[in-house]
Amino acid sequence: MTIDLSPALESPFDGVDGEALADLGPLIRGKVRDIVDLGDRLALVATDRISAFDRVLGTVPYRGQVLNQLAAWWFERIADIVPSHVLSVPDPNVTIGHKCDTLPVEVVVRGRLSGSTSTALWTKYAAGSREIYGLSFPDGMKKNDPLPTPIITPTTKAQEGGHDEPITELAVVEQGLVPAERWDEVRSAALAIFARGVAIAAEAGLVLVDTKYEFGVDAEGRLTIIDEVHTPDSSRYWRASTVEERLGEGREPENLDKEVVRLVYAERGYRGDGDPPPLDRELAVIAAGVYQETFAALTGEPLAPGEYPAAPRVATAIRAAAS
């Protein structure tokens, strides 16, 4: 099924109107999500903005809907491992969630020696590092080689405009970012979620390469997974059927995630320093197709596009959820 991208190209969903919802609570605008503070709850709005290298590049048609609905789909499939913040999904781009105290560390789980960003394993390995994130790596590994077992490579959460910084698991505890007992809980949950993701992705003809999770603690003191899980923004996927052939030929796997954008930017010489060039229309359309293909492969259903312009329906959904 081919989706008409023109409504989202002509009226990209760049976020909600904070003034229109000011009576409900303050608006927090992140790189790709807008959050309306409803008091005891949060309305998390997935926009079409796309970021890479910790910079906003532009908008991708229906990107926000893919992320919001796919995250909700995944949260249901890992609910037996760890609870999520989700209360309801009243709109294709909106999730209403519990308020949680967010842990100040992003939990990155990796299954391959791969990546293109400054914090990626391959970037550091190719530069000569063999001690990365407090872990030892042997000589002779090639890009995209599988790791013996998945590993956790945390990063600190950057302030707006900054870069996430790598940190070891030991330092997470020693610096007091997360208490040791809680970190053990985080570690166990993250590896279990990743294993579940790898298995489900394989059934869908995909390889889950790596991912990042965000965790918080809810009002009852329970570890809770928040933000998103296993989306094409927070995770990297490859098309499984062509991985071995392409690697054998010395080519990159077929990426079905945000990496298609990162790689183009890297090829054009941008790796995160200074202001990025704006996302061009052609690349935005390619990314939209990739996001929707991954959504359909995992869920078994094509994306049913929401109405555009999206801001009015999003505002209506948030107002109804707040009442």
Long-range contacts (C-beta under 8 A, 24 or more apart in sequence): 1-296, 1-302, 3-62, 3-292, 3-302, 3-303, 3-305, 4-305, 5-61, 5-62, 5-285, 5-288, 7-305, 7-307, 7-308, 7-309, 8-48, 8-59, 8-61, 8-62, 8-288, 8-305, 8-308, 8-310, 9-61, 9-281, 9-284, 9-285, 10-308, 11-308, 11-309, 11-310, 12-48, 12-59, 12-61, 13-47, 13-48, 13-59, 13-64, 13-93, 13-308, 13-309, 13-310, 13-311, 13-314, 14-47, 14-48, 14-49, 14-59, 15-45, 15-47, 15-49, 15-311, 16-45, 16-311, 16-314, 16-315, 16-318, 17-311, 17-315, 20-315, 21-315, 21-318, 21-319, 24-318, 24-319, 24-322, 25-322, 31-56, 31-160, 32-56, 32-64, 32-67, 32-233, 33-227, 36-318, 38-96, 38-318, 38-321, 38-322, 40-99, 41-87, 41-96, 41-97, 41-98, 41-99, 41-321, 42-85, 42-96, 42-97, 42-98, 42-99, 43-94, 43-95, 43-96, 43-318, 43-321, 43-322, 44-68, 44-94, 44-95, 44-96, 44-97, 44-227, 45-93, 45-94, 45-314, 45-318, 46-71, 46-93, 46-94, 46-95, 46-228, 47-93, 48-310, 50-233, 50-258, 50-261, 50-279, 50-287, 52-117, 52-258, 52-261, 52-262, 52-265, 52-276, 53-117, 53-118, 53-262, 53-265, 53-270, 53-271, 53-272, 53-276, 54-158, 54-161, 54-162, 54-163, 54-164, 54-272, 55-272, 55-275, 55-276, 57-261, 57-265, 57-276, 57-278, 57-279, 58-278, 58-279, 58-284, 59-279, 59-284, 60-279, 60-284, 60-287, 60-288, 60-291, 61-284, 61-285, 61-288, 62-288, 62-291, 62-292, 62-303, 62-305, 62-306, 63-233, 63-287, 63-288, 63-291, 64-93, 64-310, 65-92, 65-93, 65-303, 65-305, 65-306, 66-231, 66-232, 66-291, 66-292, 66-294, 66-295, 66-303, 67-228, 67-231, 67-232, 67-233, 67-291, 68-92, 68-93, 68-94, 68-95, 69-295, 69-303, 70-230, 70-231, 70-232, 70-294, 70-295, 70-298, 70-299, 71-95, 71-227, 71-228, 71-229, 71-230, 71-231, 73-298, 73-299, 74-197, 74-229, 74-230, 74-231, 75-225, 75-229, 77-196, 77-200, 78-193, 78-196, 78-197, 78-225, 78-229, 81-189, 81-192, 81-193, 81-196, 82-189, 82-192, 82-193, 82-215, 82-223, 82-224, 82-225, 83-218, 83-222, 83-223, 83-224, 83-225, 84-224, 84-225, 84-226, 84-229, 85-216, 85-218, 85-224, 85-225, 85-226, 88-321, 90-317, 90-318, 90-320, 90-321, 91-306, 91-313, 91-314, 91-316, 91-317, 91-318, 92-306, 93-306, 93-310, 93-314, 94-314, 94-317, 94-318, 94-321, 96-321, 97-226, 98-218, 98-219, 98-224, 99-218, 99-219, 100-216, 100-217, 100-218, 100-224, 100-226, 101-216, 101-217, 102-157, 102-214, 102-215, 102-216, 102-226, 103-177, 103-178, 103-182, 103-186, 103-214, 103-215, 103-216, 103-217, 104-156, 104-157, 104-177, 104-178, 105-154, 105-155, 105-156, 105-157, 105-167, 105-172, 105-177, 105-178, 106-154, 106-155, 106-156, 106-157, 106-164, 106-212, 106-213, 106-214, 107-152, 107-154, 107-186, 107-190, 107-212, 107-213, 107-214, 107-215, 108-152, 108-153, 108-154, 108-155, 108-210, 108-211, 108-212, 108-213, 109-150, 109-151, 109-152, 109-153, 109-190, 109-191, 109-193, 109-194, 109-210, 109-211, 109-212, 109-213, 110-147, 110-150, 110-151, 110-152, 110-153, 110-209, 110-210, 111-146, 111-147, 111-150, 111-194, 111-198, 111-208, 111-209, 111-210, 112-144, 112-145, 112-146, 112-147, 112-209, 112-210, 113-137, 113-141, 113-142, 113-143, 113-144, 113-145, 113-146, 113-147, 114-143, 114-144, 114-209, 114-210, 114-236, 115-210, 115-236, 116-259, 116-262, 116-263, 116-266, 116-271, 117-262, 117-271, 117-272, 118-163, 118-271, 118-272, 119-153, 119-155, 119-163, 119-164, 119-165, 119-166, 121-153, 132-166, 133-166, 133-167, 133-168, 133-169, 134-168, 134-169, 134-170, 134-171, 144-247, 144-252, 144-253, 150-191, 150-194, 150-195, 150-198, 152-187, 152-190, 152-191, 155-212, 163-272, 182-217, 182-223, 185-223, 186-215, 186-223, 189-215, 189-223, 189-225, 190-215, 193-225, 193-229, 197-229, 197-230, 197-235, 200-298, 201-230, 201-237, 201-298, 202-240, 204-297, 204-298, 204-300, 205-239, 205-240, 205-241, 205-297, 206-237, 206-238, 206-239, 206-240, 206-256, 206-294, 206-297, 206-298, 207-237, 207-238, 207-239, 207-240, 207-243, 207-253, 208-235, 208-236, 208-237, 209-235, 209-236, 209-237, 209-238, 210-235, 210-236, 211-235, 211-236, 230-298, 232-256, 232-257, 232-258, 232-290, 232-291, 232-294, 232-295, 233-257, 233-258, 237-294, 255-290, 256-290, 256-293, 256-294, 256-297, 257-290, 257-291, 257-294, 258-287, 260-286, 260-287, 260-290, 261-287
